């Protein structure tokens, strides 16, 4: 049963779950989905983790829980950790570079909250989290991004508080001072995206050349199911690839700006079918430091089905 089917199930009068029980879960679901996605890097797998949490929720006596929200966070976190461990094994056979599944993101009315949460959805940030073990990743996210106390993080991960503090500290050390969450203004992002599009459509470097960091990298994910470059390109090889190769393949596509993983990005379509997404990471001089291209159709087919907080 998918998330889209759940509303039908939960609205069934024959269901033994009370309306208030369902309401509590639905209120928590966006937060759970955002947490699971950040742990897993996959919207589809995150929805599965939330669905599994919902099935557990249907069987629990809510009145026996000191904090229903904490219980939901615990169950969803542990399920996502288990799924992440399993996915690591499957990635051994993944063809080419693995990138997180692109997602549309929710725009918050609170500007500060929007910046904090959306920057933790960026492709560069999620790739940085790949340095961590599954448990370190969950602990780091719960404490640093979702602002749970050490006691609550420890409870979610079934460990004592001193051990939890050490786990979070170790995760912070492994992440280091990486500035991957930096983003220029939305206007600057769109200026960079427009220059990227123009360079590919015309085959001429134009303004884009001055907007790339000298050590810019390009990483593409086709999953062995769509044509793309397998190696990670760096420096001058990036511009050559954009103007000599993508110019030939992509110039005829329909291009549109959209919100992807907390920043402005590009969606490319052919006959209304999404065939690629493009997103950037930036340096402190507002230049493009990384270009991320997702072509794997399995990661594109669900784009737009759910927005992540």
N, C-alpha and C positions, 0 to 999 in steps of 0.2 A: 504493500500500500504506500503510495507516495504522499508527500505533503499536500499536493493538490486535492487528493481524495479525502484528506482528513476531515475537512469541514463537513463533508457529507456524513462521515461516520459519527462525528461528535454531535451532529444535530439530530441524530436518530433518537426519538423518544424512548426507544427500548433500551438504549444504552444505560448501564448501571452507574455510569459516572455522572455525578451531579453537575449542574450548570456552573456552579461556583468553582468546582474542581477544574472544569475545562477553562473557565475564564482565567484562573491563576496561571495555567500553563500557557495560554495564548498571550498573556501579558509578558511572560518571560521568553517566549519563543524567539523574538528578534535578537535579544541578547545572547541566547543560547546558540543561535545560528551564527552570529558574529564571532563568538568564542570558538566554536567548532571549526569554522572556516579558517581562522587564524592559526589554529593548531594543525589543520590538515592541508591547507592550500588548495582545497577542492570544494567547490560549491556542492556538487552532487554528493560527495562523501559527507560533507557537513550536514546536509539535509537528512542523510541516512542516520547519522549520529543523533540528530534531534528527534527523528522518528522513533528510534530505539528508546530514547529517553521518555518520549510520550507513552510508549507501550508500558514501560515500567511505572510511569506516573499513574496509569489507569488502575494499577493493582495496589497502590499504596494508600494507607489510611492517613489522610492529610492532617487530621486532628492530632495524630501522634508525632507530627514533625514540629520541632521547635522553630524551624525556619524553612518553609517550603522552597523559597528561592535558593537558599544554600544547598538544599537537597538536590534540586534540579541542576544546579551548577556542578555539584559533585558527580552526579550520574553522567551528565553530558561530557564533562572533562575526562572522566575515566574511560568512557566509551571511545572518545576521540583519540585518546592516547593509545588504546588497543588497536584502533584502526590505522593510526600512523605507523605503529610498529609493523603491522602487516603490509602496509603500502611500501615501506622501505624494501622489503624483500622482493616485491613485484617490480620495483624500479631498477633492479639489477638488469632486467631484460628490456628496459625502456630504450627505444631507438633515438639516439641523438640527445639533445639537451632537454631537461625537464624544467618547465616553468609552472608557477601556480596558475590555476584556472582563472581567467579574467572574469570579473564580476562588476555589475553596476552597483553603485553605492548610494546610500541614503544621505540626503543633505539635511543636517541638523540646524535648527533655528539658533541654537547656542553656538556662536562662532568658535569659542575656545574649545568646546567639546567636539565640534566638528573637526577642527584641526588635529586634535589629539587622536581621536578615533580613526579618522580617515587616513592619516599618515601611517597608521599601523596596518593598513590594508595594502600598501604599495607593494608592487612586485619585488622591488629591491629589499624592502624590510622583511618580507616573507622569505626571501632567499637567504638573508642574513640569519634568520632563525634556524635555517638548515644546519648551522654550526652546532646546534644544541641537541641533546638527547630529547626524546619525546617528553620525559618528565620535566627536564629543565625548561623546555619550551613552554609547557603548560604553566609551570610555576612562574616563569618570567611574565607571561601574558596576564595571568591572574593578578599578580602583584603590581606590575608596572603599567599595564594598559587598563585593566578593569578595576584596579585600585582596591582589591580585597586586602584585608589585614593578613599578617603572617598566620594568625590563628585560623582564619577561614581558608587560606591557601593550604595549610597543613591538613585541615579536615578534608578538603576536596581531594587531596592526594594521598590520604591515609598514612600520614607520617606525623611525628611529633614536631613541635614548633621550632626547637633548636636545629633539627635536621633540615627543616624547611628553610630557615634563614640561610643556612649554608648552601642549600640548593639554589636559592635565588641569587646569592652572592656569586656562586660559581657561574651561573648563567650570565650575569652581568659582566663578569670578567671575560667570558668567551665572546660575548657580543662586542665588548670594547667600546671605543668612542666613535663608532661608525656613524657618519652623518647621513645615512641613507634616507632618513625621514624628512630631510630638507626639501622644500618645494618653493619655487618662485610664485609670483602672483598668477592668478588664473589667466590674466591678459598676456603675461609673458609666456605661459605654457601654450596658449593658442597661437602666439606668434611663432614659437618654435615648431609647433605642429604644422602650421601653414607653410613654413619654409621647408620642412621635411616633404610635405606633399608636392610642393612646387619643384623641388629638386628631382623627385622621381618622375613627375609628369613630363618635365622638360628634358631630363637627362643632363642638366647643367647644375653644378654645385651652387651657384648663386649665393644668396645670403646664408644658406645653411652652413657652409664651410666655416664661417666665423663664429657660428653658434655651437660648434662641437668642441668639447674638451680635447686636448691633444692626445690623451690616452683613452678616448671614447671606445666603448666596446659594444658589439651587437651580438645578442643571443637570440636564437630562434628555436621554436619548439614545433616540430611537425609530427612528432610521435611516430614517425615511420609511415604516416598515413597521408601526408601532404608534402609536396615538394618544398624544400627549404634548405638553407645552408646548415650543415651539421656542426662544423667547427665554430668556435667563438672568434669573431673577427675583432681586430683591434687597430686603432690608429688610422692610417691612410687607407687600409683595406676596407674600412667601413664605408667611406665615401665612394670608393670605386664600386663596391657592391651595390650601393643605392642607385647610383647613376648609370651603371652599365648593365646590371642584372635586373634589379627591380623595375627599372624604367621599362624594360621589355615585357615584364610579366604583369605589372600592377597598374600601368598608366590608364588602362581602360576601365578599371574598377570604379564603383561608386564609393566616394569617401564621405564620412561624416564625423564631426566632433561629438564626443559624449563623455560622461563621467565614468571612468574605469579605475577601480581600485583606489579611490580617494583623490584622483587627479584627473585632469583633462587627458583624453586619449583619442585614438582613431579607431573606427570600425570600418572595414572594407567589405563591400558586398558585390556579388556577381549574380544578376537576375534575382535580387532581393535575398539571396542566401549569403549569410556571413561567411567570409572566407579567410579573414585575418583580423587581428587586433594589434594595435601598436601602442606602447606606452613608454615613458622615459623615466630615468632617474637623473638628478641634476647635481651639479657642483655648486659651491657657494658663490660662484660668479654668474649664476643663472645660465650656465651652459649645459648642453646635453652630455651627461657622463656615461649613460647606458641607454641602449635601445633594446626593448624587449618586443619580440614578435611572436604571437601565438597563431599557429596555423593548424594545429591538431583539431580535426573536426569534432572529436569527442569532447573537447574542452570548449568548443564554440556553440554547440547545439543548444545548450541551456542558457546562453547569455540572454538576460532580460527576464528570466522566469522569476528570479528573486533578487531583491536589493539587500545588500549587506550593511548592517550598522557598524 
